[in-house]
Amino acid sequence: MENKKLSRRTFVNLISASGIGAALPISAFSIIPGKTNNKINIGVIGTGNRGTSLLRGLLAIENVEVPALCDIDKNKLDNAIKICKDAGRKEPEGYTGDEYSFKKLMERDDIDAVIIATYWEWHTPMALYAMKQGKYPGIEVPAALSLEECWALVNTSEETGIPCMMLENWSFRKDNLAVLNMIRKGLLGNIVHSHCAHSHDCIDHWFFDPKDGHQRWPAKYLINYNRDQYPTHSLGPILSWMDINCGDHIEQIYSCATASTGINSYFKRRFGDDHPNTKLKYKQGDIVTSTLKTKNGKTIILNYDMQLPRPYDNRWMVQGTLGIYNEQRDAVNIASRSPEYHEWEPFRPYEEEFMHKWWKDHNTEDGHGGVDGLELELSQG
Ligand SMILES: NC(=O)c1ccc[n+]([C@@H]2O[C@H](COP(=O)([O-])OP(=O)(O)OC[C@H]3O[C@@H](n4cnc5c(N)ncnc54)[C@H](O)[C@@H]3O)[C@@H](O)[C@H]2O)c1
């Protein structure tokens, strides 16, 4: 790809078409101490699928430089270096060799921020090291795997004064931000209850290799744990809708999992009885349902649903004293406005009327790329 000097609109369209993008702390670049120009130097750690998507998005922004990349896999690293050269950019320095090579990248004086798109277990350790080196980390989801890791991120950010952002792109969707606007303007009244799910069959391509079924790195989590493995895409927008950690907070969580049958069923169907993964025991239940209750009495129903055959779904719903939004129906009912008191009406006119200011300059189609592009745009201040 040629290195083009893109307008904001062109950039977002490009991102939308290619399904790529990234995010960094929204106001981070404008407040980096000692910055005398608006050039931002970003290192990318983990140049696999998501990392290279994010990299392409960064390369499309004229005031972003990518001086260094890191991956334990030399082929992945070389591929990412080629992406930079093909974009007409200066060849970045590559760091590889062992799992701690990222430290050398983070110790460079010329790096302002890092994108971390590695395996889950590396997210928190890498972000902690970045902050200690004075680098702004943008961490792919999930940012942390335990309460201890969450507190380590918060405490280190406070100690170092370095902001740290989890790259939860679904919070930036056009529909979800319009709903946030409606809630802030009081259309739904006091928020009482919501639903959400990450319903995305990832057994046939992400947890396991689609060709021969061998275990990719996330498979170990299905073998060793029974939990909601990936809650951030579903929960992200809800946390804003419900003012979580902004006047309210989660006080109770009760989670319940079904038996684990879907992964074995997939392997039997696809690879037959003799494949080792057909007989393997997985701790992870097929569907996990969590009920969360906030201090102010709101409730959330959250589903993990990533290992049964099904189309993609998020099932967002939010309900208040004056109205309800339902993403699956693409509909609302607002007591003070809807023509029929108990009938659904289409959401799209509301999305237009209450479009968030961040989306007003962006005529991209809704979708992964458009959302990621908005995040990238915002990160440029
Ligand atoms: N926000 C989204 O929409 C979205 C979409 C897909 C994936 N993700 C997240 O992105 C992350 C990466 O997922 P992926 O699908 O790109 O996986 P991937 O396997 O394609 O890429 C991960 C890369 O990290 C590298 N890596 C692992 N440990 C490393 C270390 N210590 N040092 C340097 N490199 C290391 C691997 O070699 C690999 O190239 C995951 O956290 C995933 O949850 C987010």
The ligand as an SDF file (V2000), in Angstrom:
LIG
                    3D

 44 48  0  0  0  0  0  0  0  0999 V2000
  -10.5860   -5.6580   19.2580 N   0  0  0  0  0  0  0  0  0  0  0  0
  -10.8640   -6.5930   18.3520 C   0  0  0  0  0  0  0  0  0  0  0  0
  -11.8050   -6.4590   17.5780 O   0  0  0  0  0  0  0  0  0  0  0  0
   -9.9870   -7.8200   18.2820 C   0  0  0  0  0  0  0  0  0  0  0  0
  -10.0760   -8.6860   17.1920 C   0  0  0  0  0  0  0  0  0  0  0  0
   -9.2320   -9.8010   17.1580 C   0  0  0  0  0  0  0  0  0  0  0  0
   -8.3170  -10.0350   18.1780 C   0  0  0  0  0  0  0  0  0  0  0  0
   -8.2500   -9.1750   19.2270 N   0  0  0  0  0  0  0  0  0  0  0  0
   -7.2510   -9.3710   20.3170 C   0  0  0  0  0  0  0  0  0  0  0  0
   -5.9540   -9.1350   19.7610 O   0  0  0  0  0  0  0  0  0  0  0  0
   -4.9800   -9.9650   20.3970 C   0  0  0  0  0  0  0  0  0  0  0  0
   -4.1960  -10.7460   19.3500 C   0  0  0  0  0  0  0  0  0  0  0  0
   -5.0810  -11.6260   18.6890 O   0  0  0  0  0  0  0  0  0  0  0  0
   -4.7400  -12.1730   17.2240 P   0  0  0  0  0  0  0  0  0  0  0  0
   -5.9680  -12.7920   16.7040 O   0  0  0  0  0  0  0  0  0  0  0  0
   -4.0700  -11.0990   16.4420 O   0  0  0  0  0  0  0  0  0  0  0  0
   -3.6710  -13.3220   17.5620 O   0  0  0  0  0  0  0  0  0  0  0  0
   -2.4050  -13.7640   16.6730 P   0  0  0  0  0  0  0  0  0  0  0  0
   -1.9830  -15.0940   17.1670 O   0  0  0  0  0  0  0  0  0  0  0  0
   -2.7360  -13.6380   15.2260 O   0  0  0  0  0  0  0  0  0  0  0  0
   -1.2930  -12.6640   17.0200 O   0  0  0  0  0  0  0  0  0  0  0  0
   -0.6410  -12.6020   18.2620 C   0  0  0  0  0  0  0  0  0  0  0  0
    0.8330  -12.3090   17.9740 C   0  0  0  0  0  0  0  0  0  0  0  0
    1.5010  -12.0250   19.2220 O   0  0  0  0  0  0  0  0  0  0  0  0
    2.8150  -12.5830   19.1170 C   0  0  0  0  0  0  0  0  0  0  0  0
    3.3570  -12.7200   20.4990 N   0  0  0  0  0  0  0  0  0  0  0  0
    2.9200  -13.5390   21.4750 C   0  0  0  0  0  0  0  0  0  0  0  0
    3.6590  -13.3630   22.5950 N   0  0  0  0  0  0  0  0  0  0  0  0
    4.6000  -12.4220   22.3110 C   0  0  0  0  0  0  0  0  0  0  0  0
    5.6700  -11.8230   23.0540 C   0  0  0  0  0  0  0  0  0  0  0  0
    5.9470  -12.1530   24.3270 N   0  0  0  0  0  0  0  0  0  0  0  0
    6.4290  -10.8790   22.4330 N   0  0  0  0  0  0  0  0  0  0  0  0
    6.1710  -10.5190   21.1430 C   0  0  0  0  0  0  0  0  0  0  0  0
    5.1810  -11.0820   20.3840 N   0  0  0  0  0  0  0  0  0  0  0  0
    4.4090  -12.0180   20.9750 C   0  0  0  0  0  0  0  0  0  0  0  0
    2.5950  -13.9070   18.3780 C   0  0  0  0  0  0  0  0  0  0  0  0
    3.7830  -14.4260   17.8150 O   0  0  0  0  0  0  0  0  0  0  0  0
    1.5580  -13.4840   17.3360 C   0  0  0  0  0  0  0  0  0  0  0  0
    2.1720  -13.0710   16.1170 O   0  0  0  0  0  0  0  0  0  0  0  0
   -5.7510  -10.8300   21.3800 C   0  0  0  0  0  0  0  0  0  0  0  0
   -5.6710  -10.2590   22.6330 O   0  0  0  0  0  0  0  0  0  0  0  0
   -7.1870  -10.7740   20.8880 C   0  0  0  0  0  0  0  0  0  0  0  0
   -8.0910  -10.9630   21.9460 O   0  0  0  0  0  0  0  0  0  0  0  0
   -9.0580   -8.0730   19.2890 C   0  0  0  0  0  0  0  0  0  0  0  0
  1  2  1  0
  2  3  2  0
  2  4  1  0
  4  5  1  0
  4 44  2  0
  5  6  2  0
  6  7  1  0
  7  8  2  0
  8  9  1  0
  8 44  1  0
  9 10  1  0
  9 42  1  0
 10 11  1  0
 11 12  1  0
 11 40  1  0
 12 13  1  0
 13 14  1  0
 14 15  2  0
 14 16  1  0
 14 17  1  0
 17 18  1  0
 18 19  2  0
 18 20  1  0
 18 21  1  0
 21 22  1  0
 22 23  1  0
 23 24  1  0
 23 38  1  0
 24 25  1  0
 25 26  1  0
 25 36  1  0
 26 27  1  0
 26 35  1  0
 27 28  2  0
 28 29  1  0
 29 30  1  0
 29 35  2  0
 30 31  1  0
 30 32  2  0
 32 33  1  0
 33 34  2  0
 34 35  1  0
 36 37  1  0
 36 38  1  0
 38 39  1  0
 40 41  1  0
 40 42  1  0
 42 43  1  0
M  CHG  2   8   1  16  -1
M  END
$$$$
